[in-house]
């Protein structure tokens, strides 16, 4: 949960991104590789005028700054920020 809170904080510090809402935290079981801890998730609504490629770069930079490292497919990660539902 602390990693998600930090990622949301870093998103909100970007002047091009407005964090509007954050859901409750919830846990999900791993899929495909079951011998690992459950994942903690939440959804965050943001508003921004920047394009999807620029937003993806900001997201990936936040992940790297938080110490995300490559792992195996569907493996555990320190932070994984997905982007969906562009309006």
N, CA and C atoms as a LAMMPS dump frame, in Angstrom:
ITEM: TIMESTEP
0
ITEM: NUMBER OF ATOMS
261
ITEM: BOX BOUNDS ff ff ff
-5.0000000000000000e+02 5.0000000000000000e+02
-5.0000000000000000e+02 5.0000000000000000e+02
-5.0000000000000000e+02 5.0000000000000000e+02
ITEM: ATOMS id mol type element x y z
1 1 1 N 0.828 -1.193 0
2 1 2 C 0 0 0
3 1 3 C 0.869 1.252 0
4 2 1 N 1.991 1.176 0.71
5 2 2 C 2.879 2.34 0.763
6 2 3 C 3.428 2.672 -0.622
7 3 1 N 3.718 1.654 -1.418
8 3 2 C 4.216 1.909 -2.766
9 3 3 C 3.163 2.602 -3.628
10 4 1 N 1.927 2.181 -3.502
11 4 2 C 0.85 2.821 -4.266
12 4 3 C 0.673 4.262 -3.8
13 5 1 N 0.677 4.472 -2.499
14 5 2 C 0.534 5.834 -1.979
15 5 3 C 1.654 6.738 -2.495
16 6 1 N 2.865 6.217 -2.544
17 6 2 C 3.988 7 -3.046
18 6 3 C 3.827 7.283 -4.541
19 7 1 N 3.385 6.311 -5.304
20 7 2 C 3.173 6.528 -6.739
21 7 3 C 2.103 7.595 -6.98
22 8 1 N 1.032 7.562 -6.218
23 8 2 C -0.024 8.567 -6.352
24 8 3 C 0.514 9.941 -5.96
25 9 1 N 1.321 9.987 -4.918
26 9 2 C 1.924 11.262 -4.502
27 9 3 C 2.801 11.822 -5.621
28 10 1 N 3.615 10.974 -6.227
29 10 2 C 4.487 11.422 -7.31
30 10 3 C 3.68 11.864 -8.532
31 11 1 N 2.618 11.148 -8.845
32 11 2 C 1.741 11.594 -9.934
33 11 3 C 1.175 12.977 -9.648
34 12 1 N 0.712 13.18 -8.417
35 12 2 C 0.07 14.456 -8.063
36 12 3 C 1.061 15.613 -8.021
37 13 1 N 2.352 15.317 -7.906
38 13 2 C 3.359 16.387 -7.909
39 13 3 C 3.632 16.919 -9.312
40 14 1 N 3.232 16.171 -10.328
41 14 2 C 3.452 16.618 -11.697
42 14 3 C 2.43 17.698 -12.027
43 15 1 N 2.883 18.883 -12.445
44 15 2 C 1.935 19.98 -12.704
45 15 3 C 0.995 19.721 -13.883
46 16 1 N 1.298 18.726 -14.702
47 16 2 C 0.459 18.41 -15.855
48 16 3 C -0.613 17.372 -15.537
49 17 1 N -0.615 16.877 -14.314
50 17 2 C -1.542 15.812 -13.936
51 17 3 C -2.299 16.221 -12.678
52 18 1 N -3.608 16.08 -12.717
53 18 2 C -4.434 16.32 -11.532
54 18 3 C -5.026 14.988 -11.084
55 19 1 N -4.665 14.563 -9.884
56 19 2 C -5.253 13.347 -9.325
57 19 3 C -6.626 13.717 -8.784
58 20 1 N -7.661 13.083 -9.339
59 20 2 C -9.04 13.419 -8.971
60 20 3 C -9.584 12.502 -7.887
61 21 1 N -9.355 11.194 -8.012
62 21 2 C -9.904 10.215 -7.067
63 21 3 C -8.957 9.03 -6.958
64 22 1 N -9.059 8.329 -5.813
65 22 2 C -8.354 7.057 -5.633
66 22 3 C -9.307 6.098 -4.944
67 23 1 N -9.386 4.899 -5.469
68 23 2 C -10.265 3.892 -4.873
69 23 3 C -9.649 3.337 -3.594
70 24 1 N -10.396 2.504 -2.937
71 24 2 C -9.855 1.741 -1.816
72 24 3 C -8.822 0.754 -2.341
73 25 1 N -7.986 0.264 -1.454
74 25 2 C -7.046 -0.788 -1.818
75 25 3 C -7.774 -2.125 -1.822
76 26 1 N -7.337 -3.011 -2.693
77 26 2 C -7.872 -4.365 -2.687
78 26 3 C -6.775 -5.327 -3.107
79 27 1 N -6.876 -6.553 -2.649
80 27 2 C -5.88 -7.572 -2.962
81 27 3 C -6.427 -8.515 -4.03
82 28 1 N -5.53 -8.932 -4.921
83 28 2 C -5.897 -9.915 -5.934
84 28 3 C -4.864 -11.03 -5.932
85 29 1 N -5.35 -12.219 -6.189
86 29 2 C -4.442 -13.359 -6.231
87 29 3 C -3.645 -13.326 -7.531
88 30 1 N -2.421 -13.84 -7.492
89 30 2 C -1.628 -13.889 -8.715
90 30 3 C -2.242 -14.859 -9.721
91 31 1 N -2.074 -14.553 -10.995
92 31 2 C -2.593 -15.393 -12.068
93 31 3 C -1.409 -15.885 -12.894
94 32 1 N -1.382 -17.142 -13.17
95 32 2 C -0.324 -17.687 -14.009
96 32 3 C 0.874 -18.182 -13.226
97 33 1 N 1.345 -17.389 -12.305
98 33 2 C 2.463 -17.768 -11.435
99 33 3 C 1.941 -17.633 -10.017
100 34 1 N 1.482 -18.718 -9.457
101 34 2 C 0.74 -18.651 -8.206
102 34 3 C 1.606 -18.668 -6.957
103 35 1 N 2.861 -19.073 -7.051
104 35 2 C 3.719 -19.134 -5.865
105 35 3 C 4.421 -17.795 -5.656
106 36 1 N 3.616 -16.79 -5.329
107 36 2 C 4.102 -15.454 -5.028
108 36 3 C 3.034 -14.754 -4.194
109 37 1 N 3.393 -13.655 -3.547
110 37 2 C 2.394 -12.948 -2.731
111 37 3 C 1.254 -12.39 -3.584
112 38 1 N 0.131 -12.164 -2.953
113 38 2 C -0.987 -11.503 -3.621
114 38 3 C -0.575 -10.08 -3.973
115 39 1 N -1.275 -9.497 -4.936
116 39 2 C -1.021 -8.129 -5.366
117 39 3 C -1.974 -7.176 -4.655
118 40 1 N -1.502 -5.991 -4.324
119 40 2 C -2.346 -4.916 -3.795
120 40 3 C -2.601 -3.953 -4.951
121 41 1 N -3.847 -3.578 -5.152
122 41 2 C -4.243 -2.731 -6.268
123 41 3 C -5.133 -1.593 -5.811
124 42 1 N -5.255 -0.613 -6.665
125 42 2 C -6.271 0.422 -6.545
126 42 3 C -6.402 1.094 -7.903
127 43 1 N -7.441 1.871 -8.069
128 43 2 C -7.63 2.648 -9.29
129 43 3 C -7.487 4.122 -8.937
130 44 1 N -6.909 4.87 -9.861
131 44 2 C -6.725 6.307 -9.654
132 44 3 C -7.262 7.028 -10.882
133 45 1 N -8.098 8.015 -10.65
134 45 2 C -8.591 8.847 -11.746
135 45 3 C -7.751 10.115 -11.798
136 46 1 N -7.233 10.421 -12.991
137 46 2 C -6.461 11.646 -13.171
138 46 3 C -7.033 12.425 -14.349
139 47 1 N -6.776 13.719 -14.344
140 47 2 C -7.126 14.581 -15.471
141 47 3 C -5.835 15.2 -15.983
142 48 1 N -5.725 15.262 -17.305
143 48 2 C -4.525 15.828 -17.904
144 48 3 C -4.792 16.153 -19.366
145 49 1 N -4.089 17.153 -19.866
146 49 2 C -4.191 17.5 -21.28
147 49 3 C -3.05 16.904 -22.095
148 50 1 N -2.151 16.183 -21.452
149 50 2 C -1.018 15.631 -22.186
150 50 3 C -1.432 14.36 -22.919
151 51 1 N -0.707 14.028 -23.956
152 51 2 C -1.024 12.852 -24.751
153 51 3 C -0.65 11.559 -24.046
154 52 1 N -1.149 10.456 -24.585
155 52 2 C -0.941 9.161 -23.948
156 52 3 C 0.532 8.76 -23.918
157 53 1 N 1.302 9.079 -24.955
158 53 2 C 2.728 8.734 -24.96
159 53 3 C 3.488 9.515 -23.893
160 54 1 N 3.145 10.789 -23.719
161 54 2 C 3.8 11.592 -22.682
162 54 3 C 3.407 11.109 -21.291
163 55 1 N 2.142 10.741 -21.127
164 55 2 C 1.695 10.203 -19.844
165 55 3 C 2.406 8.891 -19.537
166 56 1 N 2.546 8.036 -20.543
167 56 2 C 3.247 6.77 -20.338
168 56 3 C 4.688 7.014 -19.905
169 57 1 N 5.354 7.996 -20.498
170 57 2 C 6.733 8.31 -20.103
171 57 3 C 6.794 8.751 -18.649
172 58 1 N 5.869 9.595 -18.229
173 58 2 C 5.819 10.041 -16.831
174 58 3 C 5.609 8.846 -15.906
175 59 1 N 4.69 7.963 -16.272
176 59 2 C 4.403 6.774 -15.47
177 59 3 C 5.638 5.887 -15.357
178 60 1 N 6.288 5.626 -16.474
179 60 2 C 7.483 4.763 -16.461
180 60 3 C 8.615 5.409 -15.672
181 61 1 N 8.755 6.718 -15.756
182 61 2 C 9.776 7.422 -14.962
183 61 3 C 9.498 7.282 -13.464
184 62 1 N 8.223 7.357 -13.078
185 62 2 C 7.86 7.172 -11.666
186 62 3 C 8.199 5.752 -11.226
187 63 1 N 7.85 4.77 -12.04
188 63 2 C 8.18 3.38 -11.694
189 63 3 C 9.682 3.204 -11.5
190 64 1 N 10.483 3.737 -12.423
191 64 2 C 11.946 3.617 -12.309
192 64 3 C 12.466 4.332 -11.067
193 65 1 N 11.928 5.516 -10.784
194 65 2 C 12.392 6.273 -9.609
195 65 3 C 12.071 5.549 -8.308
196 66 1 N 11.051 4.681 -8.343
197 66 2 C 10.662 3.922 -7.165
198 66 3 C 11.379 2.581 -7.076
199 67 1 N 12.25 2.311 -8.044
200 67 2 C 13.037 1.092 -7.975
201 67 3 C 12.454 -0.103 -8.702
202 68 1 N 11.532 0.13 -9.618
203 68 2 C 10.988 -1.005 -10.376
204 68 3 C 12.094 -1.625 -11.214
205 69 1 N 12.158 -2.927 -11.152
206 69 2 C 13.12 -3.685 -11.937
207 69 3 C 12.359 -4.703 -12.772
208 70 1 N 12.969 -5.104 -13.864
209 70 2 C 12.347 -6.131 -14.69
210 70 3 C 12.271 -7.43 -13.904
211 71 1 N 11.169 -8.107 -14.038
212 71 2 C 11.033 -9.442 -13.459
213 71 3 C 10.425 -10.322 -14.541
214 72 1 N 10.122 -11.526 -14.203
215 72 2 C 9.519 -12.41 -15.188
216 72 3 C 8.054 -12.022 -15.413
217 73 1 N 7.518 -12.449 -16.543
218 73 2 C 6.143 -12.121 -16.897
219 73 3 C 5.201 -12.592 -15.795
220 74 1 N 4.337 -11.689 -15.371
221 74 2 C 3.354 -11.924 -14.308
222 74 3 C 3.999 -12.152 -12.948
223 75 1 N 5.251 -11.726 -12.827
224 75 2 C 5.963 -11.864 -11.563
225 75 3 C 5.732 -10.674 -10.65
226 76 1 N 6.23 -10.755 -9.421
227 76 2 C 6.063 -9.664 -8.464
228 76 3 C 6.837 -8.419 -8.902
229 77 1 N 6.29 -7.266 -8.572
230 77 2 C 6.923 -6 -8.901
231 77 3 C 6.724 -5.032 -7.748
232 78 1 N 7.669 -4.148 -7.578
233 78 2 C 7.545 -3.152 -6.519
234 78 3 C 6.383 -2.204 -6.803
235 79 1 N 6.255 -1.805 -8.058
236 79 2 C 5.143 -0.942 -8.472
237 79 3 C 4.865 -1.223 -9.947
238 80 1 N 3.612 -1.184 -10.32
239 80 2 C 3.204 -1.383 -11.71
240 80 3 C 2.02 -0.47 -11.966
241 81 1 N 2.254 0.584 -12.711
242 81 2 C 1.203 1.565 -12.986
243 81 3 C 0.691 1.313 -14.399
244 82 1 N -0.578 1.024 -14.519
245 82 2 C -1.201 0.821 -15.82
246 82 3 C -2.005 2.055 -16.183
247 83 1 N -2.193 2.262 -17.469
248 83 2 C -3.03 3.384 -17.908
249 83 3 C -4.153 2.827 -18.776
250 84 1 N -5.359 3.239 -18.453
251 84 2 C -6.541 2.766 -19.172
252 84 3 C -7.534 3.913 -19.304
253 85 1 N -8.495 3.681 -20.168
254 85 2 C -9.679 4.539 -20.256
255 85 3 C -9.357 6.007 -20.528
256 86 1 N -8.646 6.253 -21.603
257 86 2 C -8.415 7.637 -21.996
258 86 3 C -9.689 8.183 -22.607
259 87 1 N -10.087 9.33 -22.132
260 87 2 C -11.289 9.976 -22.684
261 87 3 C -10.888 11.177 -23.503
